[in-house]
């Protein structure tokens, strides 16, 4: 995302919370070299949540566009 300023600690806390909620599942992958890493996958519940988030974002975008259109009309 072009304007995301989340640090890695915040990201991992969010992933842990999502895993606790059942939105993602995590599995450990062990490579021949380097430390093990946890890989996350969306669950069916996570996909449903993502769909609801997308709908919410669409509504918010419509409201922002409504505001910006009115603002530009008055200030152009």
C-alpha positions in Angstrom: 0.0 0.0 0.0 1.5 3.3 -1.0 0.8 5.2 2.3 1.2 2.5 4.9 3.5 3.4 7.7 3.0 0.4 10.0 6.1 -0.9 11.7 6.8 -4.7 11.7 6.0 -5.0 15.4 2.5 -3.6 14.8 2.0 -5.8 11.8 2.9 -8.9 13.7 0.6 -8.0 16.6 -2.2 -7.5 14.1 -1.5 -10.9 12.5 -1.5 -12.5 15.9 -4.9 -10.9 16.7 -6.3 -12.0 13.3 -5.1 -15.5 14.0 -6.8 -15.5 17.4 -10.0 -14.4 15.7 -9.7 -17.2 13.1 -9.3 -14.8 10.2 -5.9 -16.1 9.3 -4.0 -19.3 9.9 -0.3 -19.4 10.4 2.2 -22.2 9.8 5.9 -22.3 10.4 8.2 -22.9 7.5 11.7 -24.1 8.1 14.2 -23.4 5.4 17.6 -25.0 4.9 19.2 -21.7 5.6 18.0 -18.9 7.9 15.5 -18.8 10.7 12.1 -20.4 10.6 9.4 -18.0 9.4 5.6 -18.0 10.0 3.5 -17.8 6.8 -0.1 -16.7 7.1 -3.1 -17.6 4.9 -6.6 -16.2 4.9 -9.3 -18.5 6.2 -12.9 -18.6 4.9 -13.7 -16.4 7.9 -10.9 -14.0 6.9 -12.2 -13.8 3.3 -15.7 -12.9 4.7 -14.2 -10.2 6.9 -12.2 -8.9 4.0 -15.3 -8.7 1.9 -17.1 -6.7 4.6 -14.1 -4.4 4.9 -14.2 -3.8 1.2 -17.9 -2.9 1.3 -17.2 -0.5 4.1 -14.3 1.1 2.3 -16.5 1.6 -0.8 -19.2 3.4 1.3 -16.5 5.6 2.9 -15.0 6.4 -0.5 -18.5 7.5 -1.8 -18.8 9.8 1.2 -15.3 11.2 0.7 -16.0 11.8 -3.0 -19.3 13.5 -2.1 -17.5 15.8 0.3 -14.7 16.5 -2.1 -17.0 17.3 -4.9 -19.0 19.8 -2.8 -15.8 21.3 -1.5 -14.3 21.8 -4.9 -17.5 23.4 -6.2 -17.3 26.0 -3.4 -13.5 26.6 -3.6 -12.7 26.6 -7.4 
